[in-house]
Amino acid sequence: MGKKRLGEFLVETGLLTEESLTRALSEQRSKRGKLGDVIVSLGLATEGEIAQALSLQLGIPIVDLPNTPVEPQAIELINEKVARKHLIIPISIDHRELHIAMADPLSFEAFEDVRFASGYTIKPFIATRTDILWAIDQHYHLGSSLSNIVKDIAEERMVEVVGEPQDPDGRDVEDLRKKSEAAPVIRMVNLIIAEAVEHGASDIHMEPTNTALQIRNRVDGLLRKTMDLPKWVQGAVISRVKIMSKMDIAEKRLPQDGRIGVRVGGRGLDLRVSTVPANFGEKVVIRILDSANANIPLDALGLAPSELRKLEDIIARPHGILLVTGPTGSGKTTTLYGILNRIKSVEDNITTIEDPIEYELSGVNQVSIQEKIGLNFAVMLRSMLRQDPDIIMVGEMRDLDTTSIAVQAALTGHQVLSTIHTNSCVATITRLRDLGIPSYLIASTIIGIVAQRLVRAICTKCRVRVSPSERDILRLGLKADIPIYRGEGCPACGGTGYKGRTGIYEILTFTQPIRDLIAANATENEIRQMAISKGMTTLGHAALEKVIAGVTTVDEVYRVVETDSDFASACPQCATPLEAEFVMCPACGYSVSSTCPGCRRTISQEWKFCPYCRYDLLKQEARRSFA
């Protein structure tokens, strides 16, 4: 049995009465128009209601064009005259299928014309006449449409793509370059990149939502929303980024990676682009790599003078493994580059194995990993040991094979620098054991471990002094009269109160007592206690020093450091963990200065009552007594 006619279907669904349908059919015969258009002109139903009815009747999906991304490469397949004649708009290309929105999905002539013009199989969608005419104006005249959006956002920025294709004669065609710069979609992408660079962003996130394309920039480690673009420009913007990064613009179902070389304001930048298919379209993340960061000196990374001396002592050793640890985005690679810049010389053969190469270093041989052809860290490291190296930097120790070869390299007289993902120096030892490295090899080959985090620095233009809260006093051991600072927020810092970042470091030097404990399979806690007793500053206390120095805030300490473990007091004599109220170590009897749990003032071990508030110190549990 065939499908009902549109009029019958509208009556059956209750959208029209029999009388209304008769009137519409009479008007249609006299004007010779389409029944749906006649019903709308008579005010009997809206365009949306007719489109919804057609969708239900024919089983063809309906599409909301103002909130649907349209791909420029689809638009290029169909001439505007054909689109206006048949009231259609191309939406996207899916392999050999062209998706089009139609006001009349029963038009055989429209199907044949579009199939002939494009060479693709046609998959129809239904849209209203008004939406299709609007979409034709927007996408076939993209220049004027996007120009208004760009003007509303900000002034145009100059971004030059390095290595864009030249003409067939090999000439650098200035007229084509100017033409491409005038294209509004290119100006929009340039604006997004330039805005991110101006604000010091490390990443750009282009995130499709249900109704918009959201742009967020990662500045000082946190994402900030910068703009919402209309949904219909999503296809054009993402296609432009994929073209710039030499990706397959037709592939939207698989993740892709690419890179772009650009110049922004005279600065050469390398952009690493990653796309993944998401719920509302392809999500794009652009990593901004500034080659200037490769030349940051070691003493500009936020290391305290004592920490810098420790690190210099470690890297001065002729062989062994130095590991830098921390979560993703904590600045590990920048620290390794700073170390390489400090130790490189014409007398040494220095080679790096990276995935990928983030910055180019002069005087250093750099090799990029290519997993697709089987060139991984382990394979490359084996080959590198036959290249007469003095110093080797391995991007990451992520498996037993790579780590074992690095250990063998250290045993045979090479210096190895690498990163590993753990939360602290001592946790790195446990991670190496988990990978399968014996404790005695860890003890004999590792020369030092650096754990690090990045904290946001207080904006110097709006920094104000504040008093520590009761929470800060109790949790971090701050004294009420110690000045601390925060940023109020100003135009210079975007209202955040922070401008830039600095590092905090925990450096574990492998001295003989530490090596003995590791070789004896000591626990993390035992190694940590020994390290603290020998002068290791934990990440928490390193952060607290920067708070007291007015560099960062206590909020940043809570955000990046595990305060519960880092601020548990420890006996300086035997490193036994102590509670805040302890004034004498229960293990060795060492006298420890602390504070009264009643009034928080400093007390001494001879007091049985607090001399300030007369708090009875002996009424606490036995472990808190002065006995």
RODOFI-272303 format. One record per residue (C-alpha): y, x, z; residue in one letter. Coordinates in steps of 0.001 Angstrom, whole numbers, padded with zeros to 6 digits, always signed. Layout:
! residues N
YXZa;...
This chain:
! residues 627
+000000+000000+000000m;+003410+001439-001042g;+006325+002041+001228k;+008821-000748+001810k;+012133-000698-000014r;+015146+000511+002014l;+016610-002986+002375g;+013361-004448+003671e;+012962-001520+006061f;+016498-002028+007431l;+015816-005709+008055v;+012473-004950+009685e;+014061-002418+012035t;+016792-004909+012961g;+019664-002869+011516l;+020482-005657+008992l;+019977-009408+008914t;+018596-011206+005854e;+022101-012540+005151e;+023634-009051+005386s;+021002-007629+003044l;+021579-010416+000491t;+025317-009726+000591r;+024734-005958+000180a;+022345-006457-002766l;+024861-008751-004480s;+027604-006132-004028e;+025266-003414-005321q;+024535-005364-008548r;+028212-005834-009227s;+029258-002221-008464k;+026026-000484-009568r;+026030+001884-006571g;+023341+003090-004200k;+022308+000477-001639l;+022936+002787+001309g;+026497+003552+000127d;+027196-000141-000380v;+025944-001023+003119i;+028231+001640+004611v;+031244+000522+002513s;+030753-003057+003705l;+030697-001856+007312g;+027220-003215+007911l;+025898+000142+009152a;+027077+003717+009637t;+026101+006736+007523e;+024142+008125+010446g;+022158+004907+010845e;+021288+004837+007137i;+020250+008512+007228a;+018071+007867+010303q;+016452+004903+008569a;+015722+006952+005438l;+014197+009669+007602s;+011874+007183+009296l;+011041+005431+006019q;+010244+008571+003998l;+009032+010905+006736g;+011663+013500+005803i;+013433+015333+008695p;+017107+014694+009294i;+019444+017646+009750v;+022753+017918+011658d;+024743+020151+009289l;+027691+020990+011617p;+025154+022432+014078n;+022846+024047+011522t;+023142+027664+010348p;+023361+027982+006561v;+022310+031224+004868e;+024716+032699+002287p;+021793+033826+000090q;+020674+030176-000170a;+024180+029022-001130i;+024295+031638-003921e;+021284+030028-005648l;+023013+026703-006406i;+026334+026248-008211n;+028988+024219-006404e;+029200+021763-009311k;+025474+021035-009007v;+025825+020621-005237a;+028699+018139-005590r;+027041+016255-008462k;+023860+015578-006504h;+025354+015663-002969l;+023078+018458-001776i;+023603+021667+000214i;+021142+024603+000303p;+020313+025583+003906i;+017856+028455+003922s;+015101+030307+002071i;+011598+030521+003516d;+009554+032795+001239h;+009265+030755-002028r;+010671+027568-000508e;+014328+026508-000647l;+015392+024126+002119h;+018119+021707+001002i;+019932+018830+002700a;+020300+015714+000511m;+022119+012430+000824a;+019597+010820-001563d;+016127+012364-001147p;+014748+009969-003824l;+016836+011477-006625s;+014340+012960-009109f;+017190+014420-011196e;+018557+016319-008171a;+015131+017827-007438f;+014667+018956-011046e;+018174+020466-011365d;+017887+022387-008079v;+014352+023594-008887r;+015450+024789-012320f;+018613+026510-011024a;+016957+028276-008103s;+013406+028954-009271g;+012156+027914-005824y;+009948+025102-004554t;+012184+022518-002877i;+011759+021229+000681k;+014170+018327+001332p;+016037+017332+004472f;+018267+014302+004940i;+021969+014487+005860a;+024907+012100+005617t;+027229+012110+002605r;+030195+013059+004815t;+028357+016002+006393d;+027213+017315+003003i;+030737+017179+001528l;+032034+018940+004669w;+029321+021620+004362a;+030106+022161+000657i;+033771+022735+001535d;+032841+025136+004353q;+030164+027213+002648h;+031323+027277-000966y;+034822+028155+000248h;+033714+030367+003119l;+036820+032533+002808g;+039360+029979+003940s;+037010+028445+006532s;+036139+031710+008273l;+039631+033146+007911s;+040957+030410+010180n;+038303+031190+012793i;+039033+034928+012643v;+042768+034277+012984k;+042159+032064+015992d;+040115+034779+017722i;+042204+037917+017233a;+043838+040210+014743e;+041671+041856+012103e;+040032+045196+013019r;+039094+048049+010717m;+035400+048951+010793v;+034079+051263+008098e;+030337+051208+007432v;+029172+054757+006756v;+026880+055174+003756g;+027316+051739+002133e;+025951+051548-001441p;+028068+052945-004273q;+028352+051567-007796d;+025812+052525-010524p;+028053+055346-011768d;+028035+056914-008302g;+031788+056501-007853r;+033345+055561-004539d;+034814+052306-005814v;+037895+051573-003778e;+038381+048152-005340d;+034889+046993-004325l;+035429+048326-000814r;+038692+046407-000523k;+037024+043296-001874k;+034268+043551+000713s;+036811+044082+003484e;+038576+040908+002400a;+035398+038827+002725a;+035871+036748+005893p;+032272+037009+007090v;+032567+040805+006933i;+035885+040679+008773r;+034258+038530+011437m;+031375+040959+011989v;+033865+043844+012018n;+035858+041995+014662l;+032778+041480+016856i;+031888+045189+016657i;+035451+046447+017146a;+036057+044165+020147e;+032899+045480+021800a;+033872+049112+021173v;+037413+048546+022492e;+036044+047153+025769h;+033549+049987+026189g;+030451+047817+025658a;+027031+049430+025415s;+025354+046431+023729d;+026321+043358+021704i;+024181+040228+022086h;+024325+037576+019333m;+022488+034607+020834e;+021898+031366+018898p;+022151+028268+021069t;+021662+024615+020161n;+025284+024139+019104t;+026852+027606+018720a;+026364+031328+018152l;+027199+032943+021495q;+028492+036528+021542i;+028118+038522+024776r;+028907+042198+025411n;+027335+044396+028054r;+030232+046177+029766v;+029625+048468+032760d;+026029+047276+032946g;+026715+043510+033085l;+026952+040963+030262l;+030288+039278+029576r;+030732+036285+027297k;+033338+037082+024626t;+033250+034189+022156m;+031385+031140+020865d;+031250+030840+017070l;+030482+027539+015299p;+026781+027039+014645k;+027273+026818+010885w;+028470+030454+010658v;+025300+031726+012367q;+023411+032325+009120g;+026301+034188+007502a;+026980+036453+010504v;+023344+037351+011177i;+022661+037910+007461s;+025626+040297+007283r;+024307+042308+010238v;+020831+042459+008672k;+022270+043616+005344i;+024329+046327+007095m;+021229+047577+008925s;+019062+047446+005764k;+016670+044795+007099m;+014779+042182+005096d;+017114+039175+005221i;+014342+036865+004010a;+012089+037722+006966e;+012992+035543+009930k;+009616+035090+011622r;+009000+038697+012727l;+011062+041139+014838p;+012906+043829+012890q;+014738+047050+013751d;+017489+048855+011885g;+020505+051092+012301r;+024091+051200+011093i;+026532+054101+010984g;+030142+052958+011453v;+033578+054391+012098r;+035833+052427+014443v;+039314+053788+015045g;+038269+057234+013829g;+035199+057353+016120r;+031788+057795+014569g;+029268+055406+016143l;+025570+054771+015626d;+024482+051147+016002l;+020807+050357+016699r;+020007+046781+015681v;+017077+044674+016863s;+016276+041097+015832t;+013699+038722+017325v;+012947+035100+016380p;+014154+032768+019127a;+014224+029016+019705n;+017462+028314+017809f;+017378+031168+015279g;+017238+034951+015235e;+018668+036711+018293k;+020360+040019+017481v;+021073+042854+019902v;+023189+045798+018750i;+023058+048976+020859r;+026256+051036+020545i;+025645+054790+020716l;+028700+057022+020882d;+027943+060631+019907s;+030683+061741+022308a;+028344+060852+025185n;+025983+063624+024080a;+028560+066209+025095n;+029347+064882+028571i;+029232+067872+030929p;+026837+067754+033843l;+029630+067810+036414d;+031202+064671+034876a;+028227+062409+035619l;+029195+061588+039205g;+027124+064245+040966l;+028474+065339+044339a;+029030+069126+044651p;+025927+069491+046836s;+023855+067446+044368e;+025116+069510+041440l;+024108+072724+043214r;+020619+071327+043876k;+020204+070304+040244l;+021456+073658+038963e;+018967+075436+041229d;+016147+073332+039768i;+017046+073855+036096i;+017511+077570+036674a;+013765+077914+037268r;+011920+079458+034293p;+009099+076921+034057h;+007936+073603+035460g;+008672+069897+034959i;+011910+068160+035889l;+011656+064365+035862l;+014568+061922+035779v;+013615+058441+036938t;+015201+055024+037200g;+015173+051596+035524p;+016208+050952+031926t;+019927+051509+031412g;+020414+053780+034434s;+021651+056744+032379g;+018506+058895+032377k;+018903+060101+028776t;+022571+060953+029311t;+021592+063063+032338t;+018958+064913+030296l;+021498+065581+027535y;+023914+066892+030164g;+021194+069262+031423i;+020437+070436+027866l;+024116+071093+027232n;+024219+073181+030413r;+021118+075314+029689i;+021071+075641+025884k;+021689+079090+024410s;+020943+081040+021242v;+018190+082914+023096e;+016160+079751+023784d;+014148+077553+021427n;+014874+074027+022683i;+013090+071023+021161t;+013350+067337+022010t;+010862+064566+021214i;+012647+061217+021357e;+012087+057552+020545d;+014544+057214+018911p;+017040+060108+018708i;+020089+058638+020445e;+022603+061465+019978y;+022683+064585+017834e;+022865+067835+019813l;+023976+071039+018139s;+021708+074002+018740g;+018748+071765+019635v;+015780+070805+017425n;+015333+067032+017676q;+012268+065097+016505v;+011946+061313+016310s;+008709+059506+017173i;+007210+057296+014428q;+004448+055177+015943e;+003697+053419+012612k;+002267+056617+011121i;+000597+057777+014332g;+003324+060258+015310l;+003532+059511+019034n;+004680+061608+021998f;+001258+063170+022597a;+000666+064161+018954v;+004163+065596+018596m;+003968+067464+021905l;+000709+069155+020869r;+002307+070290+017618s;+005486+071371+019379m;+003570+073767+021638l;+002619+075696+018492r;+006307+076095+017594q;+007016+078767+020239d;+009221+076556+022460p;+011056+077680+025570d;+012337+074286+026723i;+010892+070898+025712i;+012458+067504+026353m;+010028+064575+026110v;+011758+061201+025886g;+009381+059466+028280e;+006098+060070+030090m;+004424+056744+029464r;+000701+057575+029322d;-001918+060029+030600l;-002233+061883+027281d;+001476+062779+027064t;+001744+063596+030771t;-001356+065817+030728s;-000037+067869+027796i;+003353+068220+029550a;+001562+069461+032678v;-000383+072015+030603q;+002876+073136+028972a;+004429+073688+032417a;+001355+075660+033551l;+001660+077946+030529t;+005256+078911+031259g;+007384+076263+029560h;+010193+074247+031058q;+009718+070507+030438v;+012336+067795+030906l;+011381+064132+030757s;+011962+060616+032100t;+009652+058180+033845i;+010138+054591+035029h;+009947+054390+038832t;+012320+053288+041581n;+012647+056482+043639s;+011756+060154+043698c;+008746+059735+045969v;+007471+056714+044006a;+007281+059009+040974t;+004543+061028+042684i;+002506+057852+043159t;+003099+056918+039498r;+001826+060300+038308l;-001274+059864+040467r;-001778+056389+038965d;-001599+057893+035468l;-004476+060171+036443g;-002755+063496+037217i;-004455+065245+040180p;-002280+065837+043246s;-002758+069613+043112y;-001380+069700+039529l;+001600+067547+040525i;+002314+069951+043394a;+002077+073055+041210s;+003928+071905+038064t;+006784+069588+039155i;+009918+071507+040184i;+012134+068525+040937g;+012675+064790+040548i;+016024+063056+040104v;+016258+059311+040774a;+019482+057689+039615q;+021398+054448+039242r;+024734+053525+037712l;+027308+051701+039840v;+030560+050232+038594r;+033690+052107+039588a;+036640+050283+041158i;+039564+049807+038771c;+042272+052259+039884t;+045077+049958+038720k;+044198+047073+041041c;+042367+048815+043898r;+043182+047443+047365v;+041974+048364+050842r;+039785+045910+052736v;+037901+045926+056024s;+034098+045969+056091p;+032502+042646+056952s;+030145+042111+059873e;+027293+042080+057375r;+028343+045501+056035d;+028649+046907+059564i;+025223+045688+060608l;+023354+046326+057367r;+024905+049584+056182l;+025980+051084+059492g;+029663+051154+058506l;+032245+051424+061265k;+034896+048739+061504a;+037732+051268+061231d;+036419+052931+058054i;+038559+051902+055062p;+036726+050540+052036i;+038143+049262+048761y;+037686+046683+046044r;+039453+045730+042807g;+041517+042553+042765e;+041208+042152+039001g;+043869+042907+036401c;+044265+042971+032590p;+043133+046610+032482a;+039682+045731+033860c;+039369+042272+032329g;+039793+040618+035716g;+036535+042078+037057t;+037984+044658+039463g;+035782+047361+037909y;+036453+049901+035167k;+033745+052313+034039g;+030617+053478+035838r;+029471+056498+037808t;+026074+057773+038812g;+024423+057881+042221i;+021587+060346+042673y;+018591+061110+044849e;+017325+064645+044215i;+013950+065820+045480l;+013496+069571+045232t;+009865+070663+045396f;+009898+073099+048307t;+006661+074509+049757q;+006355+071900+052560p;+006690+069119+049964i;+004095+070757+047696r;+001670+071102+050640d;+002001+067399+051504l;+001460+066315+047884i;-001564+068594+047454a;-003011+067094+050658a;-002642+063565+049177n;-000004+062561+051718a;+001381+059021+051563t;+004754+058100+050074e;+006179+057533+053558n;+005057+060946+054798e;+006539+062707+051762i;+009759+060709+052047r;+010154+061557+055744q;+009653+065242+055012m;+012133+065146+052110a;+014807+063467+054268i;+014238+065940+057074s;+014767+068769+054571k;+018084+067358+053407g;+017327+064849+050623m;+020059+062206+050367t;+018609+058793+049492t;+020084+056592+046779l;+021457+054247+049432g;+023304+056934+051333h;+024571+058477+048074a;+025998+055064+047171a;+027495+054659+050642l;+029289+057993+050284e;+030934+056660+047117k;+031919+053473+048969v;+033611+055486+051731i;+035271+057683+049082a;+036746+054546+047471g;+034846+054991+044203v;+032774+051784+044326t;+032247+048682+046466t;+029606+047583+048959v;+028708+044739+046567d;+027616+047355+044036e;+025453+049008+046687v;+023670+045722+047345y;+023307+045124+043582r;+021655+048401+042591v;+020038+049847+045737v;+017167+048652+047921e;+019235+048676+051109t;+016473+047593+053472d;+014516+050791+052871s;+017417+053157+052232d;+019421+052262+055312f;+016638+052270+057873a;+017704+055039+060243s;+015530+058137+060471a;+015287+060841+063123c;+016950+063981+061707p;+014445+066110+063616q;+011100+064567+062571c;+012186+061871+060028a;+010521+059036+061956t;+012120+055722+060855p;+014377+054316+063579l;+015889+050916+064241e;+019672+050593+064372a;+019613+050350+068204e;+017614+053577+068750f;+019410+056361+070551v;+016354+058562+071116m;+013492+059255+068704c;+010260+057922+070239p;+008225+060588+068420a;+010006+063843+069245c;+012619+062813+071831g;+015517+063995+069693y;+018847+062527+070854s;+020251+060231+068178v;+023779+058847+068156s;+023840+055081+067589s;+025775+051935+068394t;+025589+049271+071065c;+023862+046124+069764p;+026395+044088+071735g;+029783+045481+070696c;+028664+047937+067966r;+030594+050859+069504r;+029104+054331+069591t;+027004+055041+072682i;+025176+058042+074104s;+021660+058390+075503q;+022673+058644+079185e;+024108+055111+079339w;+022030+052297+080783k;+024856+049852+080164f;+027311+049955+077294c;+030496+051542+078751p;+032674+049207+076676y;+031127+045737+076951c;+028572+046374+079795r;+025734+045202+077527y;+022395+045765+079327d;+020701+048284+077023l;+017496+048278+079073l;+016840+044592+078542k;+015806+045402+074984q;+012195+046135+074132e;+010749+049413+075423a;+011160+051068+072022r;+014913+050549+072256r;+015317+051925+075756s;+016806+055215+076848f;+013781+056229+078837a;
